[in-house]
Amino acid sequence: MVKRVGIPERWDMEVDVVSVGSSSGGLVAAIMGHDLGLSTVLLEKSDALGGGTALSGGQIWIPYNHHMLEMGLTDSREEALTYIRRVSMGRHDEGILAAYLDNGPEMIRYIEEHTPLKLAVHPSPDYYADLPGGKINRRLWPDPELMTPMLTEAEKTQSLLGKVRRDPVPFFMGMRDLWSEGRGLVGPLVLACGERGIDMLTNIRARQLIVQDGRVVGLRAERGGRDFFVRGKKGVLLATGGYEWNEEMCKRFMYGTALRAYTPPSNEGDGHIMGMEVGAAVALMDHSIFQPVVHYRGEEFDGKPLYRGIAYGCPGMILVNRHGRRCCDESFYPDIGRAFVAYDKVSSQLANVPIFWIADQALMDRTGMSYLVTDTEMPDWLRRADTLPGLAEQLGLPPDDLAETVEGFNSFARDGRDPDFHRGESAYDRYFGSSISSIFAPSSTLTLPNTALSPVEELPFYGCQLHLGTVGNLGGLVINGNAQVINAQGEVIPGLYGTSNTAAHLSHGFSYDSGSSHGKSMIFGYLAARHMARGGKRSS
């Protein structure tokens, strides 16, 4: 039975669709609901719109989309099915995957035709492009040639764009345009909501779902320290993002070292908690998009410590464990995540942590990280030395082991091969190594036998300890192909829908590809609104 919650004496707001969270999926649901004739409101917990989407790379993973087909690139539903079935570790849901693949291209066409958002192919491979069904160019992103100038100009007259979340600090040393990538995805969707007159209310935190006769009919939120009751006559969509800032939930569901988040601190699992309170099933709660991060002293994000990325995977660096030994393929970040959580059953402890970043002066120059270093001052998290043993001593690593590791790696790099971790062998590794270098040094003339490898040898050497970060936890509420939330018995909870990282990543199971979270979020926001417009009838 769905938990019964008291019905308020009066509703502060009554609409057909309540979209909770201003992620890409929450925005798409509000737009689609309006276009299908439903009254819609969007509630956002923070004072900024866009959630984690605004801070992301803005990519959307959509197989056989019309952009790639128009370019003469081949793809098919069967190839995408083959690919996901191969990489999901058996933890995907066939119904969710089918809904994703069958509606993704249609959703993209609709959004481009009915909003200011215009997309282009992002020239990058699937993570496992070399496996059966893998492809190049399945990802889309906001067309930088169209979206950046359009949004820059629109910002002068459309005050609504001022509410779109900005990066807390300049991303990639300030090399990302203010209206590119994630903000380039959110901005046009926010404009589309504004053009339709859709209310987007900020600083409202959804707290509890309200159930009547077994159906979710609305929610209790907090606004200005008081209860704010919103009725959703057709349904309530939870799109509140992941739970990576909820320390207790991370401790329960994740294993490994403490998790640090890239996402907004408002991602505290509110939608997960509300759904579980009314009996929702959850899945993949141990799944996250792990990334290595560092903390610059004094930097904060909405009052919380800010963790951000560091240049990895490109020529001139390696990662080593506490023993001074390499422990992963540095050009494939899922393997870095694996190294962080690898467990040594013999010693009953994590096998590698702490993990350290080791680089040379050439890497610092190519990536622009040299701006961090002066003759008189070094960041407290970064160490420098003229010898590898000297650097090892500063980091607390075995000096001889680190020197031996770097010497062995340099031999591999000169040959353009990595027999230990196969760095640079896959299409994704080669793309990542070369693309990161080109982002930071577009005019670089570096010539390598392997675009992901070069020796770590130019003095001085640099090193720092890394933390385990995430750009989003992927576990969440279980939904069906209509985005309806289901309970532990597999039954629909009427009136309740889920998307964004509030819904489990069951389209891909225990795998991930850049853009698949946004793809899932937008597709199931689109499907939720369509289902509500049809009357929200029960289905399983």
C-alpha positions in Angstrom: 0.0 0.0 0.0 1.1 3.5 -0.8 1.8 5.5 2.4 -1.1 7.8 3.3 -0.3 11.4 3.9 -2.8 14.0 5.2 -4.6 16.1 2.5 -4.2 19.9 3.2 -7.3 21.9 3.8 -6.4 24.0 0.8 -3.8 23.9 -1.9 -1.5 26.9 -2.5 -1.3 26.0 -6.2 -3.2 23.6 -8.4 -1.9 22.5 -11.8 -2.0 19.5 -14.0 1.7 18.7 -14.0 4.2 19.4 -11.2 7.8 19.1 -12.4 10.1 19.0 -9.4 13.7 20.0 -10.4 15.0 22.1 -13.2 17.3 19.5 -14.8 17.1 18.9 -18.5 14.4 16.3 -17.9 12.4 18.6 -15.6 12.4 21.4 -18.2 11.5 19.1 -21.1 8.6 17.7 -19.1 7.3 21.2 -18.3 7.6 22.2 -22.0 5.9 19.0 -23.3 3.1 19.2 -20.7 2.3 22.7 -21.7 2.4 21.9 -25.4 -0.1 19.0 -24.8 -2.5 21.4 -23.2 -1.7 20.8 -19.6 -1.1 23.5 -16.9 2.4 23.1 -15.6 4.7 24.4 -12.9 8.3 23.8 -12.3 9.7 23.8 -8.7 13.4 24.3 -8.0 15.0 23.8 -4.6 17.9 26.2 -5.1 18.0 29.8 -6.3 19.4 28.8 -9.7 18.0 26.9 -12.6 19.6 24.0 -14.4 20.7 21.7 -11.6 23.6 19.4 -12.4 22.8 19.8 -16.1 24.1 23.3 -16.2 27.5 22.3 -14.8 27.9 19.3 -17.2 29.4 18.9 -20.6 25.8 19.1 -22.0 26.1 16.0 -24.1 23.1 13.8 -25.0 23.6 10.2 -26.0 21.0 9.4 -28.7 21.7 6.5 -31.1 20.6 6.8 -34.7 19.6 10.4 -34.3 18.8 12.4 -37.4 21.9 14.6 -37.2 24.3 11.7 -37.5 22.2 10.0 -40.2 22.1 13.3 -42.2 25.9 13.3 -42.0 25.9 9.9 -43.7 26.9 8.0 -40.5 25.4 4.6 -40.0 23.6 3.4 -36.9 20.5 1.3 -36.0 18.3 0.3 -33.2 19.7 -3.3 -33.4 23.3 -2.0 -33.1 22.4 0.1 -30.1 20.6 -2.9 -28.4 23.7 -5.1 -29.1 25.9 -2.5 -27.5 24.0 -1.9 -24.3 23.4 -5.6 -23.8 27.1 -6.2 -24.1 28.2 -3.6 -21.6 25.4 -3.4 -19.0 26.6 -6.4 -16.9 23.1 -7.6 -17.2 21.7 -4.9 -15.0 19.7 -2.9 -17.5 16.0 -3.2 -18.0 14.8 -4.2 -21.5 11.6 -2.2 -21.2 13.4 1.0 -20.2 16.1 0.4 -22.8 13.4 0.0 -25.5 11.6 3.2 -24.4 14.9 5.1 -24.5 15.9 3.9 -28.0 12.4 4.1 -29.5 11.7 7.7 -28.3 15.1 9.3 -28.2 15.3 10.4 -31.8 11.7 11.6 -31.7 12.2 13.6 -28.6 15.3 15.3 -30.1 13.4 16.3 -33.2 10.5 17.7 -31.2 12.7 19.8 -28.9 14.7 21.2 -31.8 11.5 22.1 -33.7 9.7 23.6 -30.8 12.4 25.3 -28.7 15.4 27.5 -29.4 17.7 24.5 -28.7 19.7 23.4 -31.7 22.1 20.5 -31.5 25.1 19.2 -33.4 27.0 15.9 -33.4 29.7 15.8 -30.8 32.6 13.9 -32.6 33.4 11.3 -30.0 33.2 7.5 -29.6 31.1 5.4 -27.3 33.1 4.4 -24.3 33.3 0.9 -25.7 33.2 1.8 -29.4 35.4 -1.2 -30.2 32.9 -3.7 -28.9 30.0 -5.1 -31.0 27.4 -2.3 -31.6 29.7 0.5 -30.5 29.8 3.6 -32.6 31.4 7.0 -33.2 29.3 10.2 -33.1 26.1 9.1 -31.2 26.5 12.1 -28.9 24.8 15.4 -29.5 25.5 18.7 -27.8 24.3 22.3 -28.1 25.6 23.6 -31.4 28.4 25.9 -30.2 28.3 28.0 -33.4 24.6 28.7 -32.9 23.8 28.5 -29.2 26.7 30.5 -27.7 26.1 33.7 -29.8 22.3 33.3 -29.5 22.3 33.0 -25.7 25.0 35.7 -25.3 22.7 38.1 -27.2 19.5 36.9 -25.5 21.0 37.4 -22.1 21.0 41.2 -22.7 17.2 41.3 -22.9 16.0 38.0 -21.3 16.5 38.4 -17.5 15.3 34.8 -17.0 18.6 33.6 -18.3 20.3 35.2 -15.4 18.8 32.4 -13.2 20.7 29.7 -15.1 23.4 28.3 -12.8 26.9 29.3 -13.5 30.1 27.4 -12.8 31.2 28.2 -9.3 34.7 28.8 -10.6 36.1 29.1 -14.1 35.9 25.7 -15.7 39.1 24.3 -17.3 41.0 27.5 -16.3 38.3 29.7 -17.7 38.4 28.1 -21.2 34.8 27.2 -21.4 32.4 29.8 -22.8 29.7 30.9 -20.4 26.9 29.6 -22.8 28.4 26.4 -24.0 28.0 22.8 -23.0 25.7 22.3 -20.0 24.5 26.0 -19.8 24.1 25.9 -23.6 21.6 23.0 -23.1 19.7 24.5 -20.2 19.5 28.1 -21.5 17.4 27.4 -24.6 15.0 25.1 -22.5 14.6 27.9 -19.9 13.9 30.3 -22.7 11.3 27.9 -24.1 9.6 27.7 -20.7 9.6 31.5 -20.5 8.1 31.9 -23.9 5.2 29.6 -22.8 4.6 31.4 -19.6 5.4 28.4 -17.5 6.0 29.3 -13.9 9.5 28.3 -12.7 9.6 28.8 -9.0 13.0 28.8 -7.2 13.9 28.4 -3.6 11.1 25.9 -3.1 12.1 22.5 -1.6 9.8 19.6 -2.1 9.5 17.6 1.1 6.7 15.0 1.0 4.3 13.5 -1.5 0.7 13.6 -0.7 -1.4 10.5 -1.4 -5.1 10.1 -1.7 -6.9 6.8 -2.3 -3.6 5.2 -3.3 -2.7 7.9 -5.8 -0.1 10.7 -5.6 -2.1 13.9 -5.9 0.5 16.5 -5.0 3.2 17.4 -2.6 4.1 19.4 0.5 7.0 21.8 -0.2 8.8 24.5 1.8 8.7 28.1 0.7 10.1 30.9 2.8 10.1 28.6 5.9 6.4 27.7 5.5 4.5 24.8 4.0 3.6 25.2 0.4 1.1 22.7 -1.0 1.0 22.0 -4.7 -1.6 19.8 -6.3 -0.7 17.8 -9.4 -4.0 16.8 -11.0 -2.3 14.7 -13.7 0.8 13.8 -11.8 4.0 14.8 -10.0 7.4 14.3 -11.8 10.5 13.9 -9.6 13.6 15.2 -11.3 15.6 16.3 -8.4 18.9 14.8 -9.5 21.1 12.4 -7.6 21.9 11.9 -3.9 25.6 12.6 -3.9 25.5 15.4 -1.4 23.5 13.2 1.1 26.3 11.8 3.3 24.1 9.3 5.0 22.7 7.9 1.8 26.2 7.7 0.2 27.4 5.8 3.3 24.5 3.3 3.0 24.7 2.6 -0.7 28.2 3.3 -1.9 31.4 1.6 -0.8 34.9 2.9 -0.9 36.4 6.1 0.3 34.4 9.3 1.0 32.7 10.6 -2.1 33.1 14.3 -3.3 30.6 15.8 -5.7 30.9 18.1 -8.7 27.1 18.6 -8.7 25.2 21.3 -6.9 24.9 20.8 -3.1 21.2 20.8 -3.6 21.5 17.2 -4.9 20.6 15.6 -1.6 18.3 12.8 -2.7 15.1 14.6 -2.0 13.2 12.8 -4.8 14.7 9.4 -3.8 13.5 9.9 -0.2 10.0 11.1 -1.2 9.6 8.2 -3.5 10.8 5.6 -1.0 8.4 7.0 1.6 5.5 6.0 -0.6 6.9 2.6 -1.4 9.0 3.1 -4.6 11.5 0.5 -5.6 15.1 1.5 -6.1 17.9 0.1 -8.2 21.6 0.6 -9.0 22.1 2.6 -5.8 25.8 1.6 -5.9 26.3 3.1 -9.3 28.1 6.5 -9.8 30.0 8.5 -12.4 33.3 8.5 -10.5 35.9 11.1 -11.3 39.2 12.0 -9.7 39.1 15.5 -8.0 41.2 17.9 -6.0 40.3 20.7 -3.6 41.7 24.2 -3.9 41.8 25.6 -0.4 39.1 28.2 0.3 37.0 27.4 -2.8 33.3 26.8 -2.0 30.2 25.9 -3.8 27.0 27.2 -2.2 28.7 27.2 1.2 30.2 23.7 0.7 33.8 22.7 -0.2 34.3 22.7 -3.9 36.1 19.8 -5.6 37.1 20.0 -9.2 38.9 18.0 -11.8 42.5 17.9 -12.8 44.2 17.2 -16.1 44.4 13.5 -16.5 44.4 11.0 -19.3 46.6 13.1 -21.5 50.3 12.8 -22.3 52.7 13.5 -19.5 51.0 12.1 -16.5 50.2 8.9 -14.6 48.3 7.9 -11.5 49.9 5.7 -8.8 48.6 4.1 -5.7 49.9 4.3 -2.2 52.6 1.8 -3.1 53.9 4.1 -5.9 52.6 1.7 -8.6 50.2 2.5 -11.4 46.8 1.1 -10.8 44.6 2.0 -13.8 44.2 3.1 -17.4 44.5 6.9 -16.9 42.8 7.8 -20.1 39.6 5.9 -19.3 38.0 7.5 -16.2 35.7 4.5 -15.4 38.9 2.5 -14.8 40.1 5.2 -12.4 36.9 4.8 -10.5 37.5 1.1 -10.4 40.9 1.7 -8.9 39.5 3.9 -6.2 37.0 1.2 -5.0 39.1 -1.9 -5.6 39.0 -4.0 -2.5 41.8 -6.2 -1.2 40.1 -9.1 0.6 43.4 -10.3 2.1 44.1 -7.1 4.0 40.4 -6.1 4.3 41.0 -2.6 3.0 40.9 -0.7 -0.2 43.7 -1.8 -2.5 44.9 1.5 -3.8 43.8 4.6 -1.9 45.2 7.1 -1.5 45.8 7.6 -5.3 48.3 10.2 -6.5 48.6 12.3 -9.7 52.1 12.5 -11.0 53.1 14.8 -13.9 56.0 16.6 -15.5 56.6 20.2 -16.6 55.6 19.5 -20.2 52.1 18.4 -19.0 51.9 21.5 -16.8 52.7 23.7 -19.8 50.4 21.9 -22.3 47.4 22.0 -20.0 47.8 25.6 -18.7 48.3 24.3 -15.1 51.5 26.2 -14.9 49.5 29.2 -14.0 49.1 27.6 -10.6 52.8 27.6 -10.0 55.1 30.6 -9.3 58.6 30.9 -8.0 57.4 31.9 -4.6 54.1 30.1 -4.0 52.6 26.7 -4.6 49.0 25.6 -3.9 48.9 23.6 -0.7 47.6 20.5 -2.4 50.4 20.4 -5.1 53.9 19.3 -4.6 57.0 19.9 -6.8 60.5 18.4 -6.9 63.5 18.1 -9.2 63.7 14.3 -8.6 61.2 11.5 -8.4 62.5 10.3 -5.1 62.2 13.9 -3.8 58.6 14.1 -5.0 57.8 10.7 -3.5 59.1 11.8 -0.1 56.8 14.8 -0.1 53.8 12.7 -1.0 54.6 9.9 1.4 55.3 7.3 -1.3 58.1 4.7 -1.5 60.8 6.7 -3.4 62.4 3.7 -5.2 59.1 2.3 -6.2 57.8 5.6 -7.7 61.1 6.0 -9.7 60.9 2.5 -11.0 57.2 2.9 -12.0 57.9 6.1 -13.9 61.0 4.6 -15.6 58.9 1.6 -16.8 56.1 3.8 -18.0 58.4 6.0 -19.9 59.8 3.0 -21.8 56.2 2.0 -22.7 55.3 5.6 -23.8 58.3 5.8 -26.1 57.1 2.6 -27.8 53.5 3.8 -27.9 52.1 0.9 -25.9 51.0 0.1 -22.4 51.1 -3.7 -21.7 50.1 -3.1 -18.0 46.8 -1.2 -18.5 46.4 -0.9 -22.3 46.1 2.9 -22.1 45.6 4.3 -25.6 44.5 1.0 -27.2 40.8 1.8 -27.4 39.1 4.3 -29.6 37.9 6.2 -26.6 41.4 6.3 -25.0 42.9 7.7 -28.1 40.1 10.3 -28.5 40.3 11.3 -24.8 44.1 11.7 -24.8 44.2 13.8 -27.9 41.1 15.8 -27.2 42.2 16.9 -23.7 45.6 18.0 -25.1 43.9 19.9 -27.9 41.5 21.7 -25.5 44.4 23.1 -23.5 46.9 23.4 -26.3 45.1 23.7 -29.7 48.3 24.7 -31.5 50.5 22.0 -30.0 52.8 20.2 -32.3 53.4 17.3 -30.0 53.9 14.1 -32.1 53.4 10.8 -30.4 53.2 7.1 -31.5 50.2 7.0 -29.2 48.0 10.1 -28.6 47.4 9.1 -24.9 51.0 8.4 -24.0 54.2 10.4 -23.6 57.1 10.0 -21.1 56.9 11.7 -17.7 60.5 13.2 -17.8 60.7 17.0 -18.2 61.8 18.6 -14.9 60.5 19.5 -12.4 58.0 16.8 -11.4 54.6 17.5 -9.8 52.3 15.4 -7.7 49.2 15.6 -5.5 46.7 13.3 -3.7 43.4 12.8 -5.5 40.0 12.3 -4.0 37.2 10.2 -5.3 34.7 12.5 -6.9 31.4 12.1 -8.8 29.5 14.0 -11.4 26.3 12.2 -10.3 25.1 9.1 -8.5 23.1 7.0 -11.0 21.0 4.9 -8.6 17.4 5.8 -8.1 13.7 5.1 -8.3 12.6 2.3 -10.6 10.3 3.5 -13.4 8.6 1.9 -16.4 8.6 2.9 -20.1 6.1 5.7 -19.3 8.3 7.1 -16.6 5.8 5.9 -14.0 7.4 5.0 -10.7 6.8 1.4 -9.6 6.9 -0.1 -6.1 8.7 -3.1 -4.7 6.0 -5.5 -6.0 6.4 -4.1 -9.6 3.1 -2.2 -9.4 2.7 1.4 -10.7 2.3 4.1 -8.0 -0.4 6.2 -9.7 0.3 9.8 -10.2 4.1 9.5 -9.6 6.8 9.8 -12.3 10.5 10.0 -12.3 13.5 11.1 -14.4 16.9 12.7 -14.2 19.3 11.0 -11.7 16.3 10.5 -9.4 15.4 7.6 -11.6 17.7 4.6 -11.8 19.9 4.4 -14.9 18.3 1.2 -16.0 18.6 2.1 -19.7 22.3 1.2 -19.4 22.5 -0.9 -16.3 25.9 -0.9 -14.7 27.5 0.9 -17.6 27.5 4.5 -18.7 28.3 6.7 -21.7 28.7 10.4 -21.6 25.3 11.9 -22.4 23.3 8.9 -21.4 22.1 10.6 -18.2 20.9 13.7 -20.1 19.4 11.4 -22.7 17.5 9.4 -20.0 16.4 12.6 -18.3 15.0 14.3 -21.4 13.5 11.2 -22.9 11.6 10.2 -19.7 10.6 13.8 -19.0 9.1 13.8 -22.5 7.4 10.5 -21.9 6.0 11.4 -18.5 4.3 14.5 -19.9 2.8 12.5 -22.8 1.5 9.8 -20.4 0.0 12.4 -18.1 -1.7 14.1 -21.1 -3.3 10.7 -22.0 -4.9 10.6 -18.6 -2.1 8.8 -16.6 -3.9 5.5 -16.8 -2.4 2.6 -14.9 0.1 0.5 -16.7 2.9 -1.8 -15.7 
